[in-house]
Amino acid sequence: MRTIAFAVAILCACVSGDLLDATPVSHLTEKKVEKSAEEVKEEAAEEVQAAADSKATDEKDTADLAEEVKADEKDAAETKALAELEEVAEKLGAKSEELNKEAEKEGASVEAKKAADEAAKEYQAANEKFAAADEKYAEAMEAKDEEGNEAEDNDEETDADEDTDNEEDEEGTSLLEEDNEADEEDEEDEDDEEEADGNEEGNDSLEDLEEGNEDDEEDEEDEEDEDEEE
């Protein structure tokens, strides 16, 4: 009978230990599933954000390209107009020079001198018009170059800000991973403590059982001694 009681105590201690061991494993498994779902959700959000960023980038690139094409067309038109003004001024200059030579000849008529004067005026007006257009075109090109330099500076600042944001995100991710590792270590420590407590309880039960068996043996010995005395 003592053997049966001893076996039952051992079985109870083993079952108690198995239950203690099984509980944290189930807890960890459930938490791991929740963490995996959270990771999937974060990855999905990142993919959506990446797609939105890509679309925005494509739209911006398309708009920038359209502006560049429009600017190039405007620049080509202004260059063509400037070249036409220059050509007109050159032709009028050549005409004025030729008529001026005729007017300077001995015996030149009044009409020849008058024609030379008119040609000189036309050349002067055309040349002034070309000079004004050329100056305006040069100023526009200078302003365009300044805008391009400012845009490059802004792009560099934006890239620097993005690099800073990426570094901060990486630091935040690293800190989060460290926190998760610390939480896992704490849970493992708790599981070890619970397992140790379960083992101690099992050992206490065994010790109590052994003490009870010893007391039973002593009682039986005392009874046997009493029977012999009788």
Biotite code that builds the C-alpha atoms (Angstrom):
import biotite.structure as struc

atoms = struc.array([
    struc.Atom([0.000, 0.000, 0.000], chain_id="A", res_id=1, res_name="MET", atom_name="CA", element="C"),
    struc.Atom([2.869, 2.335, 0.776], chain_id="A", res_id=2, res_name="ARG", atom_name="CA", element="C"),
    struc.Atom([4.285, 1.547, -2.688], chain_id="A", res_id=3, res_name="THR", atom_name="CA", element="C"),
    struc.Atom([0.999, 2.489, -4.342], chain_id="A", res_id=4, res_name="ILE", atom_name="CA", element="C"),
    struc.Atom([0.803, 5.756, -2.400], chain_id="A", res_id=5, res_name="ALA", atom_name="CA", element="C"),
    struc.Atom([4.391, 6.543, -3.309], chain_id="A", res_id=6, res_name="PHE", atom_name="CA", element="C"),
    struc.Atom([3.704, 5.907, -7.021], chain_id="A", res_id=7, res_name="ALA", atom_name="CA", element="C"),
    struc.Atom([0.576, 8.064, -6.897], chain_id="A", res_id=8, res_name="VAL", atom_name="CA", element="C"),
    struc.Atom([2.555, 10.920, -5.360], chain_id="A", res_id=9, res_name="ALA", atom_name="CA", element="C"),
    struc.Atom([5.244, 10.658, -8.022], chain_id="A", res_id=10, res_name="ILE", atom_name="CA", element="C"),
    struc.Atom([2.579, 10.629, -10.746], chain_id="A", res_id=11, res_name="LEU", atom_name="CA", element="C"),
    struc.Atom([0.931, 13.741, -9.282], chain_id="A", res_id=12, res_name="CYS", atom_name="CA", element="C"),
    struc.Atom([4.265, 15.524, -9.115], chain_id="A", res_id=13, res_name="ALA", atom_name="CA", element="C"),
    struc.Atom([5.021, 14.632, -12.765], chain_id="A", res_id=14, res_name="CYS", atom_name="CA", element="C"),
    struc.Atom([1.584, 15.776, -13.934], chain_id="A", res_id=15, res_name="VAL", atom_name="CA", element="C"),
    struc.Atom([1.982, 19.029, -12.019], chain_id="A", res_id=16, res_name="SER", atom_name="CA", element="C"),
    struc.Atom([5.386, 19.613, -13.617], chain_id="A", res_id=17, res_name="GLY", atom_name="CA", element="C"),
    struc.Atom([4.040, 18.815, -17.090], chain_id="A", res_id=18, res_name="ASP", atom_name="CA", element="C"),
    struc.Atom([1.222, 21.306, -16.629], chain_id="A", res_id=19, res_name="LEU", atom_name="CA", element="C"),
    struc.Atom([3.630, 23.974, -15.502], chain_id="A", res_id=20, res_name="LEU", atom_name="CA", element="C"),
    struc.Atom([5.886, 23.260, -18.467], chain_id="A", res_id=21, res_name="ASP", atom_name="CA", element="C"),
    struc.Atom([2.993, 23.253, -20.933], chain_id="A", res_id=22, res_name="ALA", atom_name="CA", element="C"),
    struc.Atom([1.475, 26.552, -19.817], chain_id="A", res_id=23, res_name="THR", atom_name="CA", element="C"),
    struc.Atom([4.406, 28.865, -20.747], chain_id="A", res_id=24, res_name="PRO", atom_name="CA", element="C"),
    struc.Atom([4.949, 27.002, -24.028], chain_id="A", res_id=25, res_name="VAL", atom_name="CA", element="C"),
    struc.Atom([1.339, 27.677, -25.040], chain_id="A", res_id=26, res_name="SER", atom_name="CA", element="C"),
    struc.Atom([1.728, 31.294, -23.919], chain_id="A", res_id=27, res_name="HIS", atom_name="CA", element="C"),
    struc.Atom([4.881, 31.743, -25.982], chain_id="A", res_id=28, res_name="LEU", atom_name="CA", element="C"),
    struc.Atom([3.258, 30.105, -28.989], chain_id="A", res_id=29, res_name="THR", atom_name="CA", element="C"),
    struc.Atom([0.276, 32.439, -28.821], chain_id="A", res_id=30, res_name="GLU", atom_name="CA", element="C"),
    struc.Atom([2.487, 35.478, -28.429], chain_id="A", res_id=31, res_name="LYS", atom_name="CA", element="C"),
    struc.Atom([4.653, 34.364, -31.341], chain_id="A", res_id=32, res_name="LYS", atom_name="CA", element="C"),
    struc.Atom([1.542, 34.100, -33.544], chain_id="A", res_id=33, res_name="VAL", atom_name="CA", element="C"),
    struc.Atom([0.449, 37.599, -32.502], chain_id="A", res_id=34, res_name="GLU", atom_name="CA", element="C"),
    struc.Atom([3.903, 38.959, -33.263], chain_id="A", res_id=35, res_name="LYS", atom_name="CA", element="C"),
    struc.Atom([3.902, 37.327, -36.689], chain_id="A", res_id=36, res_name="SER", atom_name="CA", element="C"),
    struc.Atom([0.503, 38.869, -37.471], chain_id="A", res_id=37, res_name="ALA", atom_name="CA", element="C"),
    struc.Atom([1.801, 42.266, -36.399], chain_id="A", res_id=38, res_name="GLU", atom_name="CA", element="C"),
    struc.Atom([4.838, 41.859, -38.612], chain_id="A", res_id=39, res_name="GLU", atom_name="CA", element="C"),
    struc.Atom([2.633, 40.922, -41.564], chain_id="A", res_id=40, res_name="VAL", atom_name="CA", element="C"),
    struc.Atom([0.498, 44.008, -40.938], chain_id="A", res_id=41, res_name="LYS", atom_name="CA", element="C"),
    struc.Atom([3.573, 46.241, -40.789], chain_id="A", res_id=42, res_name="GLU", atom_name="CA", element="C"),
    struc.Atom([4.964, 44.741, -43.980], chain_id="A", res_id=43, res_name="GLU", atom_name="CA", element="C"),
    struc.Atom([1.643, 45.284, -45.759], chain_id="A", res_id=44, res_name="ALA", atom_name="CA", element="C"),
    struc.Atom([1.571, 48.909, -44.596], chain_id="A", res_id=45, res_name="ALA", atom_name="CA", element="C"),
    struc.Atom([5.130, 49.395, -45.814], chain_id="A", res_id=46, res_name="GLU", atom_name="CA", element="C"),
    struc.Atom([4.256, 47.942, -49.218], chain_id="A", res_id=47, res_name="GLU", atom_name="CA", element="C"),
    struc.Atom([1.230, 50.228, -49.534], chain_id="A", res_id=48, res_name="VAL", atom_name="CA", element="C"),
    struc.Atom([3.341, 53.233, -48.555], chain_id="A", res_id=49, res_name="GLN", atom_name="CA", element="C"),
    struc.Atom([6.069, 52.222, -50.998], chain_id="A", res_id=50, res_name="ALA", atom_name="CA", element="C"),
    struc.Atom([3.511, 51.907, -53.807], chain_id="A", res_id=51, res_name="ALA", atom_name="CA", element="C"),
    struc.Atom([2.074, 55.337, -52.955], chain_id="A", res_id=52, res_name="ALA", atom_name="CA", element="C"),
    struc.Atom([5.552, 56.866, -52.853], chain_id="A", res_id=53, res_name="ASP", atom_name="CA", element="C"),
    struc.Atom([6.405, 55.262, -56.192], chain_id="A", res_id=54, res_name="SER", atom_name="CA", element="C"),
    struc.Atom([3.206, 56.594, -57.776], chain_id="A", res_id=55, res_name="LYS", atom_name="CA", element="C"),
    struc.Atom([3.828, 60.073, -56.389], chain_id="A", res_id=56, res_name="ALA", atom_name="CA", element="C"),
    struc.Atom([7.399, 59.936, -57.676], chain_id="A", res_id=57, res_name="THR", atom_name="CA", element="C"),
    struc.Atom([6.236, 58.880, -61.141], chain_id="A", res_id=58, res_name="ASP", atom_name="CA", element="C"),
    struc.Atom([3.662, 61.678, -61.255], chain_id="A", res_id=59, res_name="GLU", atom_name="CA", element="C"),
    struc.Atom([6.252, 64.216, -60.119], chain_id="A", res_id=60, res_name="LYS", atom_name="CA", element="C"),
    struc.Atom([8.743, 62.964, -62.704], chain_id="A", res_id=61, res_name="ASP", atom_name="CA", element="C"),
    struc.Atom([6.092, 63.231, -65.436], chain_id="A", res_id=62, res_name="THR", atom_name="CA", element="C"),
    struc.Atom([5.198, 66.786, -64.362], chain_id="A", res_id=63, res_name="ALA", atom_name="CA", element="C"),
    struc.Atom([8.867, 67.773, -64.199], chain_id="A", res_id=64, res_name="ASP", atom_name="CA", element="C"),
    struc.Atom([9.468, 66.307, -67.654], chain_id="A", res_id=65, res_name="LEU", atom_name="CA", element="C"),
    struc.Atom([6.489, 68.228, -69.087], chain_id="A", res_id=66, res_name="ALA", atom_name="CA", element="C"),
    struc.Atom([7.841, 71.447, -67.577], chain_id="A", res_id=67, res_name="GLU", atom_name="CA", element="C"),
    struc.Atom([11.274, 70.773, -69.022], chain_id="A", res_id=68, res_name="GLU", atom_name="CA", element="C"),
    struc.Atom([9.815, 70.148, -72.489], chain_id="A", res_id=69, res_name="VAL", atom_name="CA", element="C"),
    struc.Atom([7.760, 73.332, -72.243], chain_id="A", res_id=70, res_name="LYS", atom_name="CA", element="C"),
    struc.Atom([10.801, 75.312, -71.119], chain_id="A", res_id=71, res_name="ALA", atom_name="CA", element="C"),
    struc.Atom([12.911, 73.873, -73.940], chain_id="A", res_id=72, res_name="ASP", atom_name="CA", element="C"),
    struc.Atom([10.248, 74.797, -76.497], chain_id="A", res_id=73, res_name="GLU", atom_name="CA", element="C"),
    struc.Atom([10.087, 78.340, -75.130], chain_id="A", res_id=74, res_name="LYS", atom_name="CA", element="C"),
    struc.Atom([13.866, 78.611, -75.176], chain_id="A", res_id=75, res_name="ASP", atom_name="CA", element="C"),
    struc.Atom([13.988, 77.363, -78.783], chain_id="A", res_id=76, res_name="ALA", atom_name="CA", element="C"),
    struc.Atom([11.349, 79.906, -79.846], chain_id="A", res_id=77, res_name="ALA", atom_name="CA", element="C"),
    struc.Atom([13.205, 82.776, -78.160], chain_id="A", res_id=78, res_name="GLU", atom_name="CA", element="C"),
    struc.Atom([16.498, 81.678, -79.698], chain_id="A", res_id=79, res_name="THR", atom_name="CA", element="C"),
    struc.Atom([14.904, 81.533, -83.145], chain_id="A", res_id=80, res_name="LYS", atom_name="CA", element="C"),
    struc.Atom([13.335, 84.998, -82.741], chain_id="A", res_id=81, res_name="ALA", atom_name="CA", element="C"),
    struc.Atom([16.645, 86.419, -81.574], chain_id="A", res_id=82, res_name="LEU", atom_name="CA", element="C"),
    struc.Atom([18.455, 84.896, -84.557], chain_id="A", res_id=83, res_name="ALA", atom_name="CA", element="C"),
    struc.Atom([15.859, 86.411, -86.924], chain_id="A", res_id=84, res_name="GLU", atom_name="CA", element="C"),
    struc.Atom([16.326, 89.880, -85.403], chain_id="A", res_id=85, res_name="LEU", atom_name="CA", element="C"),
    struc.Atom([20.063, 89.558, -85.767], chain_id="A", res_id=86, res_name="GLU", atom_name="CA", element="C"),
    struc.Atom([19.711, 88.501, -89.399], chain_id="A", res_id=87, res_name="GLU", atom_name="CA", element="C"),
    struc.Atom([17.460, 91.497, -90.172], chain_id="A", res_id=88, res_name="VAL", atom_name="CA", element="C"),
    struc.Atom([19.898, 93.877, -88.506], chain_id="A", res_id=89, res_name="ALA", atom_name="CA", element="C"),
    struc.Atom([22.793, 92.428, -90.473], chain_id="A", res_id=90, res_name="GLU", atom_name="CA", element="C"),
    struc.Atom([20.942, 92.783, -93.789], chain_id="A", res_id=91, res_name="LYS", atom_name="CA", element="C"),
    struc.Atom([19.924, 96.366, -93.016], chain_id="A", res_id=92, res_name="LEU", atom_name="CA", element="C"),
    struc.Atom([23.489, 97.116, -91.980], chain_id="A", res_id=93, res_name="GLY", atom_name="CA", element="C"),
    struc.Atom([24.827, 95.788, -95.280], chain_id="A", res_id=94, res_name="ALA", atom_name="CA", element="C"),
    struc.Atom([22.199, 97.786, -97.211], chain_id="A", res_id=95, res_name="LYS", atom_name="CA", element="C"),
    struc.Atom([22.985, 100.966, -95.272], chain_id="A", res_id=96, res_name="SER", atom_name="CA", element="C"),
    struc.Atom([26.708, 100.565, -95.947], chain_id="A", res_id=97, res_name="GLU", atom_name="CA", element="C"),
    struc.Atom([26.132, 100.088, -99.687], chain_id="A", res_id=98, res_name="GLU", atom_name="CA", element="C"),
    struc.Atom([23.830, 103.098, -99.989], chain_id="A", res_id=99, res_name="LEU", atom_name="CA", element="C"),
    struc.Atom([26.202, 105.189, -97.947], chain_id="A", res_id=100, res_name="ASN", atom_name="CA", element="C"),
    struc.Atom([29.001, 104.431, -100.420], chain_id="A", res_id=101, res_name="LYS", atom_name="CA", element="C"),
    struc.Atom([26.791, 105.556, -103.315], chain_id="A", res_id=102, res_name="GLU", atom_name="CA", element="C"),
    struc.Atom([25.856, 108.748, -101.480], chain_id="A", res_id=103, res_name="ALA", atom_name="CA", element="C"),
    struc.Atom([29.521, 109.602, -100.870], chain_id="A", res_id=104, res_name="GLU", atom_name="CA", element="C"),
    struc.Atom([30.408, 109.395, -104.562], chain_id="A", res_id=105, res_name="LYS", atom_name="CA", element="C"),
    struc.Atom([31.064, 112.615, -106.408], chain_id="A", res_id=106, res_name="GLU", atom_name="CA", element="C"),
    struc.Atom([27.940, 113.927, -108.039], chain_id="A", res_id=107, res_name="GLY", atom_name="CA", element="C"),
    struc.Atom([25.592, 111.724, -106.014], chain_id="A", res_id=108, res_name="ALA", atom_name="CA", element="C"),
    struc.Atom([21.984, 112.791, -106.212], chain_id="A", res_id=109, res_name="SER", atom_name="CA", element="C"),
    struc.Atom([19.890, 114.085, -103.347], chain_id="A", res_id=110, res_name="VAL", atom_name="CA", element="C"),
    struc.Atom([17.716, 110.982, -103.587], chain_id="A", res_id=111, res_name="GLU", atom_name="CA", element="C"),
    struc.Atom([20.792, 108.728, -103.108], chain_id="A", res_id=112, res_name="ALA", atom_name="CA", element="C"),
    struc.Atom([21.850, 110.634, -100.002], chain_id="A", res_id=113, res_name="LYS", atom_name="CA", element="C"),
    struc.Atom([18.296, 110.545, -98.682], chain_id="A", res_id=114, res_name="LYS", atom_name="CA", element="C"),
    struc.Atom([18.080, 106.761, -99.280], chain_id="A", res_id=115, res_name="ALA", atom_name="CA", element="C"),
    struc.Atom([21.393, 106.281, -97.452], chain_id="A", res_id=116, res_name="ALA", atom_name="CA", element="C"),
    struc.Atom([20.079, 108.262, -94.465], chain_id="A", res_id=117, res_name="ASP", atom_name="CA", element="C"),
    struc.Atom([16.862, 106.209, -94.350], chain_id="A", res_id=118, res_name="GLU", atom_name="CA", element="C"),
    struc.Atom([18.795, 102.932, -94.545], chain_id="A", res_id=119, res_name="ALA", atom_name="CA", element="C"),
    struc.Atom([21.085, 104.047, -91.712], chain_id="A", res_id=120, res_name="ALA", atom_name="CA", element="C"),
    struc.Atom([18.040, 104.837, -89.525], chain_id="A", res_id=121, res_name="LYS", atom_name="CA", element="C"),
    struc.Atom([16.458, 101.470, -90.289], chain_id="A", res_id=122, res_name="GLU", atom_name="CA", element="C"),
    struc.Atom([19.699, 99.674, -89.471], chain_id="A", res_id=123, res_name="TYR", atom_name="CA", element="C"),
    struc.Atom([20.071, 101.580, -86.185], chain_id="A", res_id=124, res_name="GLN", atom_name="CA", element="C"),
    struc.Atom([16.505, 100.736, -85.125], chain_id="A", res_id=125, res_name="ALA", atom_name="CA", element="C"),
    struc.Atom([16.894, 97.048, -86.029], chain_id="A", res_id=126, res_name="ALA", atom_name="CA", element="C"),
    struc.Atom([20.241, 96.846, -84.257], chain_id="A", res_id=127, res_name="ASN", atom_name="CA", element="C"),
    struc.Atom([18.804, 98.442, -81.070], chain_id="A", res_id=128, res_name="GLU", atom_name="CA", element="C"),
    struc.Atom([15.878, 96.027, -81.163], chain_id="A", res_id=129, res_name="LYS", atom_name="CA", element="C"),
    struc.Atom([18.236, 93.085, -81.515], chain_id="A", res_id=130, res_name="PHE", atom_name="CA", element="C"),
    struc.Atom([20.463, 94.342, -78.692], chain_id="A", res_id=131, res_name="ALA", atom_name="CA", element="C"),
    struc.Atom([17.472, 94.740, -76.346], chain_id="A", res_id=132, res_name="ALA", atom_name="CA", element="C"),
    struc.Atom([16.173, 91.250, -77.177], chain_id="A", res_id=133, res_name="ALA", atom_name="CA", element="C"),
    struc.Atom([19.649, 89.768, -76.718], chain_id="A", res_id=134, res_name="ASP", atom_name="CA", element="C"),
    struc.Atom([20.010, 91.426, -73.289], chain_id="A", res_id=135, res_name="GLU", atom_name="CA", element="C"),
    struc.Atom([16.573, 90.181, -72.215], chain_id="A", res_id=136, res_name="LYS", atom_name="CA", element="C"),
    struc.Atom([17.407, 86.658, -73.374], chain_id="A", res_id=137, res_name="TYR", atom_name="CA", element="C"),
    struc.Atom([20.691, 86.695, -71.444], chain_id="A", res_id=138, res_name="ALA", atom_name="CA", element="C"),
    struc.Atom([18.919, 87.804, -68.266], chain_id="A", res_id=139, res_name="GLU", atom_name="CA", element="C"),
    struc.Atom([16.330, 85.026, -68.684], chain_id="A", res_id=140, res_name="ALA", atom_name="CA", element="C"),
    struc.Atom([19.070, 82.411, -69.106], chain_id="A", res_id=141, res_name="MET", atom_name="CA", element="C"),
    struc.Atom([20.856, 83.708, -65.999], chain_id="A", res_id=142, res_name="GLU", atom_name="CA", element="C"),
    struc.Atom([17.640, 83.519, -63.952], chain_id="A", res_id=143, res_name="ALA", atom_name="CA", element="C"),
    struc.Atom([17.004, 79.997, -65.259], chain_id="A", res_id=144, res_name="LYS", atom_name="CA", element="C"),
    struc.Atom([20.482, 78.921, -64.165], chain_id="A", res_id=145, res_name="ASP", atom_name="CA", element="C"),
    struc.Atom([19.893, 80.369, -60.693], chain_id="A", res_id=146, res_name="GLU", atom_name="CA", element="C"),
    struc.Atom([16.592, 78.501, -60.407], chain_id="A", res_id=147, res_name="GLU", atom_name="CA", element="C"),
    struc.Atom([18.318, 75.294, -61.441], chain_id="A", res_id=148, res_name="GLY", atom_name="CA", element="C"),
    struc.Atom([21.011, 75.796, -58.799], chain_id="A", res_id=149, res_name="ASN", atom_name="CA", element="C"),
    struc.Atom([18.371, 76.468, -56.125], chain_id="A", res_id=150, res_name="GLU", atom_name="CA", element="C"),
    struc.Atom([16.489, 73.338, -57.163], chain_id="A", res_id=151, res_name="ALA", atom_name="CA", element="C"),
    struc.Atom([19.672, 71.281, -56.879], chain_id="A", res_id=152, res_name="GLU", atom_name="CA", element="C"),
    struc.Atom([20.338, 72.730, -53.422], chain_id="A", res_id=153, res_name="ASP", atom_name="CA", element="C"),
    struc.Atom([16.769, 71.878, -52.369], chain_id="A", res_id=154, res_name="ASN", atom_name="CA", element="C"),
    struc.Atom([17.173, 68.330, -53.698], chain_id="A", res_id=155, res_name="ASP", atom_name="CA", element="C"),
    struc.Atom([20.385, 67.930, -51.723], chain_id="A", res_id=156, res_name="GLU", atom_name="CA", element="C"),
    struc.Atom([18.664, 69.195, -48.567], chain_id="A", res_id=157, res_name="GLU", atom_name="CA", element="C"),
    struc.Atom([15.745, 66.830, -49.189], chain_id="A", res_id=158, res_name="THR", atom_name="CA", element="C"),
    struc.Atom([18.136, 63.900, -49.644], chain_id="A", res_id=159, res_name="ASP", atom_name="CA", element="C"),
    struc.Atom([19.920, 64.862, -46.436], chain_id="A", res_id=160, res_name="ALA", atom_name="CA", element="C"),
    struc.Atom([16.580, 65.009, -44.569], chain_id="A", res_id=161, res_name="ASP", atom_name="CA", element="C"),
    struc.Atom([15.594, 61.605, -45.984], chain_id="A", res_id=162, res_name="GLU", atom_name="CA", element="C"),
    struc.Atom([18.928, 60.139, -44.880], chain_id="A", res_id=163, res_name="ASP", atom_name="CA", element="C"),
    struc.Atom([18.351, 61.556, -41.400], chain_id="A", res_id=164, res_name="THR", atom_name="CA", element="C"),
    struc.Atom([14.816, 60.114, -41.314], chain_id="A", res_id=165, res_name="ASP", atom_name="CA", element="C"),
    struc.Atom([16.105, 56.715, -42.452], chain_id="A", res_id=166, res_name="ASN", atom_name="CA", element="C"),
    struc.Atom([18.765, 56.731, -39.742], chain_id="A", res_id=167, res_name="GLU", atom_name="CA", element="C"),
    struc.Atom([16.126, 57.612, -37.132], chain_id="A", res_id=168, res_name="GLU", atom_name="CA", element="C"),
    struc.Atom([13.861, 54.819, -38.422], chain_id="A", res_id=169, res_name="ASP", atom_name="CA", element="C"),
    struc.Atom([16.741, 52.343, -38.236], chain_id="A", res_id=170, res_name="GLU", atom_name="CA", element="C"),
    struc.Atom([17.528, 53.452, -34.685], chain_id="A", res_id=171, res_name="GLU", atom_name="CA", element="C"),
    struc.Atom([13.863, 53.087, -33.725], chain_id="A", res_id=172, res_name="GLY", atom_name="CA", element="C"),
    struc.Atom([13.734, 49.605, -35.270], chain_id="A", res_id=173, res_name="THR", atom_name="CA", element="C"),
    struc.Atom([16.900, 48.617, -33.443], chain_id="A", res_id=174, res_name="SER", atom_name="CA", element="C"),
    struc.Atom([15.490, 49.828, -30.123], chain_id="A", res_id=175, res_name="LEU", atom_name="CA", element="C"),
    struc.Atom([12.239, 47.941, -30.784], chain_id="A", res_id=176, res_name="LEU", atom_name="CA", element="C"),
    struc.Atom([14.144, 44.748, -31.524], chain_id="A", res_id=177, res_name="GLU", atom_name="CA", element="C"),
    struc.Atom([16.152, 45.200, -28.332], chain_id="A", res_id=178, res_name="GLU", atom_name="CA", element="C"),
    struc.Atom([12.916, 45.670, -26.349], chain_id="A", res_id=179, res_name="ASP", atom_name="CA", element="C"),
    struc.Atom([11.431, 42.520, -27.906], chain_id="A", res_id=180, res_name="ASN", atom_name="CA", element="C"),
    struc.Atom([14.575, 40.539, -27.072], chain_id="A", res_id=181, res_name="GLU", atom_name="CA", element="C"),
    struc.Atom([14.462, 41.838, -23.501], chain_id="A", res_id=182, res_name="ALA", atom_name="CA", element="C"),
    struc.Atom([10.786, 40.854, -23.207], chain_id="A", res_id=183, res_name="ASP", atom_name="CA", element="C"),
    struc.Atom([11.566, 37.362, -24.520], chain_id="A", res_id=184, res_name="GLU", atom_name="CA", element="C"),
    struc.Atom([14.406, 36.989, -22.027], chain_id="A", res_id=185, res_name="GLU", atom_name="CA", element="C"),
    struc.Atom([12.114, 38.101, -19.191], chain_id="A", res_id=186, res_name="ASP", atom_name="CA", element="C"),
    struc.Atom([9.496, 35.556, -20.283], chain_id="A", res_id=187, res_name="GLU", atom_name="CA", element="C"),
    struc.Atom([12.117, 32.818, -20.420], chain_id="A", res_id=188, res_name="GLU", atom_name="CA", element="C"),
    struc.Atom([13.281, 33.771, -16.933], chain_id="A", res_id=189, res_name="ASP", atom_name="CA", element="C"),
    struc.Atom([9.671, 33.643, -15.701], chain_id="A", res_id=190, res_name="GLU", atom_name="CA", element="C"),
    struc.Atom([9.197, 30.249, -17.342], chain_id="A", res_id=191, res_name="ASP", atom_name="CA", element="C"),
    struc.Atom([12.367, 28.973, -15.690], chain_id="A", res_id=192, res_name="ASP", atom_name="CA", element="C"),
    struc.Atom([11.195, 30.295, -12.323], chain_id="A", res_id=193, res_name="GLU", atom_name="CA", element="C"),
    struc.Atom([7.783, 28.662, -12.731], chain_id="A", res_id=194, res_name="GLU", atom_name="CA", element="C"),
    struc.Atom([9.401, 25.398, -13.735], chain_id="A", res_id=195, res_name="GLU", atom_name="CA", element="C"),
    struc.Atom([11.744, 25.597, -10.771], chain_id="A", res_id=196, res_name="ALA", atom_name="CA", element="C"),
    struc.Atom([8.796, 26.324, -8.459], chain_id="A", res_id=197, res_name="ASP", atom_name="CA", element="C"),
    struc.Atom([6.965, 23.315, -9.900], chain_id="A", res_id=198, res_name="GLY", atom_name="CA", element="C"),
    struc.Atom([9.982, 21.089, -9.354], chain_id="A", res_id=199, res_name="ASN", atom_name="CA", element="C"),
    struc.Atom([10.322, 22.363, -5.788], chain_id="A", res_id=200, res_name="GLU", atom_name="CA", element="C"),
    struc.Atom([6.652, 21.633, -5.139], chain_id="A", res_id=201, res_name="GLU", atom_name="CA", element="C"),
    struc.Atom([7.115, 18.153, -6.572], chain_id="A", res_id=202, res_name="GLY", atom_name="CA", element="C"),
    struc.Atom([10.175, 17.592, -4.431], chain_id="A", res_id=203, res_name="ASN", atom_name="CA", element="C"),
    struc.Atom([8.290, 18.837, -1.362], chain_id="A", res_id=204, res_name="ASP", atom_name="CA", element="C"),
    struc.Atom([5.482, 16.401, -2.136], chain_id="A", res_id=205, res_name="SER", atom_name="CA", element="C"),
    struc.Atom([7.961, 13.561, -2.456], chain_id="A", res_id=206, res_name="LEU", atom_name="CA", element="C"),
    struc.Atom([9.659, 14.551, 0.778], chain_id="A", res_id=207, res_name="GLU", atom_name="CA", element="C"),
    struc.Atom([6.301, 14.725, 2.542], chain_id="A", res_id=208, res_name="ASP", atom_name="CA", element="C"),
    struc.Atom([5.414, 11.332, 1.126], chain_id="A", res_id=209, res_name="LEU", atom_name="CA", element="C"),
    struc.Atom([8.710, 9.825, 2.226], chain_id="A", res_id=210, res_name="GLU", atom_name="CA", element="C"),
    struc.Atom([8.272, 11.282, 5.708], chain_id="A", res_id=211, res_name="GLU", atom_name="CA", element="C"),
    struc.Atom([4.752, 9.858, 5.823], chain_id="A", res_id=212, res_name="GLY", atom_name="CA", element="C"),
    struc.Atom([6.087, 6.435, 4.796], chain_id="A", res_id=213, res_name="ASN", atom_name="CA", element="C"),
    struc.Atom([8.758, 6.586, 7.479], chain_id="A", res_id=214, res_name="GLU", atom_name="CA", element="C"),
    struc.Atom([6.125, 7.476, 10.069], chain_id="A", res_id=215, res_name="ASP", atom_name="CA", element="C"),
    struc.Atom([4.009, 4.540, 8.878], chain_id="A", res_id=216, res_name="ASP", atom_name="CA", element="C"),
    struc.Atom([6.971, 2.181, 9.173], chain_id="A", res_id=217, res_name="GLU", atom_name="CA", element="C"),
    struc.Atom([7.720, 3.415, 12.687], chain_id="A", res_id=218, res_name="GLU", atom_name="CA", element="C"),
    struc.Atom([4.093, 2.931, 13.685], chain_id="A", res_id=219, res_name="ASP", atom_name="CA", element="C"),
    struc.Atom([4.119, -0.616, 12.285], chain_id="A", res_id=220, res_name="GLU", atom_name="CA", element="C"),
    struc.Atom([7.332, -1.399, 14.127], chain_id="A", res_id=221, res_name="GLU", atom_name="CA", element="C"),
    struc.Atom([5.818, -0.086, 17.342], chain_id="A", res_id=222, res_name="ASP", atom_name="CA", element="C"),
    struc.Atom([2.730, -2.234, 16.806], chain_id="A", res_id=223, res_name="GLU", atom_name="CA", element="C"),
    struc.Atom([4.887, -5.295, 16.165], chain_id="A", res_id=224, res_name="GLU", atom_name="CA", element="C"),
    struc.Atom([6.862, -4.624, 19.323], chain_id="A", res_id=225, res_name="ASP", atom_name="CA", element="C"),
    struc.Atom([3.648, -4.334, 21.322], chain_id="A", res_id=226, res_name="GLU", atom_name="CA", element="C"),
    struc.Atom([2.369, -7.597, 19.839], chain_id="A", res_id=227, res_name="ASP", atom_name="CA", element="C"),
    struc.Atom([5.569, -9.374, 20.793], chain_id="A", res_id=228, res_name="GLU", atom_name="CA", element="C"),
    struc.Atom([5.387, -8.028, 24.352], chain_id="A", res_id=229, res_name="GLU", atom_name="CA", element="C"),
    struc.Atom([1.834, -9.300, 24.680], chain_id="A", res_id=230, res_name="GLU", atom_name="CA", element="C"),
])
